[in-house]
Amino acid sequence: MLPALTRRALVAALALPALAGSVRSAPVDPILAAIERAQFTDDALAALLSDLNEDDEAAVRAADEAADRADEAFNALRDTRPTTADGFRALVAFYAQQAEINEPHCCGGLYLRHVLAALPEVRA
């Protein structure tokens, strides 16, 4: 005869596959990874440029390569579409942040933040 704990563990193990089909996980929005990559490559480029010695050819080459990676990441972001409401909100928030950083005397970031605030919270 099996001990009670082992019997319970066996029943749970047998029931788990049946229960797993009833649990729905939220789909992963591809825009989130694209935003993360764009932010990461932009941060890496900014770090290299902050201390760049333009007389150091290797440092300039590294900054050029980082700029290429950042461009590729932003192009991939541009070509990726959000598939969830949260992904869309994250994209608008990211572009608002980028506008505020890259164009501090422009209203683009403010406009995007207004759009973001106006979007209803959507939950599946």
SVG drawing of the C-alpha trace seen along z (x, -y; Angstrom):
<svg xmlns="http://www.w3.org/2000/svg" viewBox="-12 -74 55 76">
<polyline fill="none" stroke="black" stroke-width="0.4" points="0.0,0.0 1.3,-3.5 1.6,-6.1 -1.1,-8.9 1.4,-11.6 2.6,-9.5 -1.0,-8.6 -2.0,-12.3 1.1,-13.1 0.3,-10.4 -3.4,-11.6 -2.2,-15.2 0.3,-14.2 -2.3,-12.3 -4.8,-15.1 -2.3,-17.9 -2.4,-17.4 -6.2,-17.6 -6.2,-20.8 -3.4,-22.4 -5.6,-22.5 -8.2,-24.6 -5.7,-27.3 -5.4,-30.0 -2.2,-32.1 -2.2,-35.6 -0.5,-35.7 2.9,-37.3 2.8,-40.5 5.8,-40.6 5.9,-44.4 7.1,-44.1 10.4,-42.3 10.8,-44.8 10.5,-47.7 12.9,-46.1 15.5,-45.5 15.1,-49.1 15.5,-50.5 18.5,-48.2 20.4,-49.1 19.6,-52.8 20.9,-52.8 24.0,-50.9 24.7,-53.5 24.1,-56.4 26.6,-54.9 29.3,-54.6 28.7,-58.1 28.7,-59.7 32.5,-59.1 33.5,-58.8 37.0,-59.8 36.8,-60.7 40.6,-60.2 40.3,-56.6 39.5,-54.7 38.4,-51.5 36.0,-53.5 34.6,-55.3 34.2,-52.0 32.4,-50.5 30.1,-53.5 29.3,-53.1 28.5,-49.5 26.3,-50.3 24.5,-52.9 23.9,-50.3 22.4,-47.9 20.2,-50.7 19.0,-51.5 18.3,-47.8 16.3,-47.5 14.3,-50.6 13.5,-49.4 12.4,-46.1 10.2,-47.9 8.7,-50.0 7.9,-46.8 6.3,-45.1 2.6,-45.6 1.1,-45.2 -1.2,-42.3 -2.7,-43.3 -4.1,-46.4 -1.3,-46.4 1.3,-46.1 -0.3,-49.1 -0.2,-51.1 3.5,-50.1 4.3,-51.2 2.6,-54.6 4.4,-55.1 7.8,-54.2 7.3,-56.6 6.3,-59.3 9.4,-58.7 11.6,-58.8 10.0,-62.0 10.6,-63.7 14.3,-62.5 15.1,-63.2 13.0,-66.3 12.7,-68.0 11.3,-71.3 8.7,-69.6 5.1,-68.7 5.2,-65.2 5.8,-63.5 3.0,-65.5 0.6,-64.6 1.5,-60.9 1.0,-61.0 -2.4,-62.6 -3.3,-59.8 -2.1,-57.3 -4.1,-58.8 -7.2,-58.9 -7.0,-55.2 -9.4,-53.1 -8.1,-50.3 -8.9,-47.2 -8.8,-43.8 -9.5,-40.5"/>
</svg>
